[in-house]
Amino acid sequence: MKILNRNRQRFLPLVAGIAMLLLVQACGNSGNLNSPAGNGQAVSSAAPSATAAPENAAAAETLKAPAELRIGYIGNNKKNLPGGAEGWGFSNGIITDGLAGLGVANITFVGFNGGSDLNEALIGGRLDIGIYGDTPAISARSRGAKTKLVGQPSNSIIIYLIGKKDGVSSVAELKGKKVATQKGSVLHRYTAGILAKEGIFEPDKLLQLNASDVESALARGDIDAGSLNGGTALSVIAKGYPELDNSSNNPSLSGSLVTVASEEYLSEFPEFPKVWTELRAKALADLKTQPDAYYDFLSEINGFEPEIVKQTDPIENIAESSYTDASLQQLEDVKKFLLDEKLIEEDFDIKEWIAQSS
């Protein structure tokens, strides 16, 4: 892929009306919610390999995709690619060449700090596809964003509740203590859920704190516990901060990644969900044949050693299919949480949100 550094000003906020719509939305990604992502650095693929060709020439004549595809994700790395089967498929040409055979000549990736930033670009027509956490994606849809659900790349984002040093040693001991999380994110739902399980959840006392500020707040003793995910969580724990719980112990509270597409893009390329699912499946099958190479790739984009990413983003957490009954129920649970916490007001049907290929 050819690196293209674009001016961040192309991704400045939209009008003030949209800003209010996005206030409660936060980041979501299987990587780190506190990664120092830049809003707008882009990577454009050069023309795909000269050998790229559709597997079925007749199908390629029937299917014609827009020449440009703009994909947003959470994070920032020198490859400027997401993780998972999607990132792997673009890094080695499996997805790139498959799309090229259908006429996609220019693929642009844009990394964002969080889900609200990605939502803003998607709503503003500056993205066609978004790969990010379920919580901000559902928040945007509830508020009228014209998106469709294409898939759930992962339904097991591992989240950790971490205490300050010389503080509590269990979740139960957090009663009456200061607990912080990044509200509106996958971290928020897990933190509220694990406190509720212990019977000590008080919504008004759960503090808002960006994930990037959790470690410093723990170090100062400003909070008694905070939630993190990814390699950052493990690096904080390695420094002697106690792990009080993680979502592997409570799978129903784990977050998921979703892939959404704008309705406008789908109107131009109605077969996209089917094409994307098939190409992603090929990429997943390929990475499973070379797990060490995949973890090296993930290490490079996440900035943590392979042994760390094997724990935070194991291959077995990559979803085999677009959806399952259990994964869709997980989205229903997220939506219910957001409604109960009054982070969104409008309910909607998850099944009607799912994109259908024509």
Buried (B, 14 or more C-beta within 10 A) or exposed (E): BEEBEBEEEEBEEBEEEBEEBBEBBBBBBBBBBBBEBBBBBBBBBEEBEEEBBBEEEEEBEEBEBBEEBBBBBBBBBEBBBBBBBBBBBBBBBBBBBBBBBBBBBBBBBBBBBBBBBBBBBBBBEBBBBBBBBBBBBBBBBBBEBBBBBBBBBBBBBBBBBBBBEEBBEEBEBBBEBBBBBBBBBBBBBBBBBBBEBBEBBEEEEBBEBBBBBBBEBBEEEBBBBBBBBBBBBBBBBEEEBBEBBBBEEBEEBBBBBBBBBBEEBBEEBBBBBBBBBEBBBBBBEBBBEEEEEBBEBBBBBBBBEBEBBBBBBBBEBBBEEBBEEEBBEBBEBBBEBBBEBEBBEEEEEBEEBBBEBE
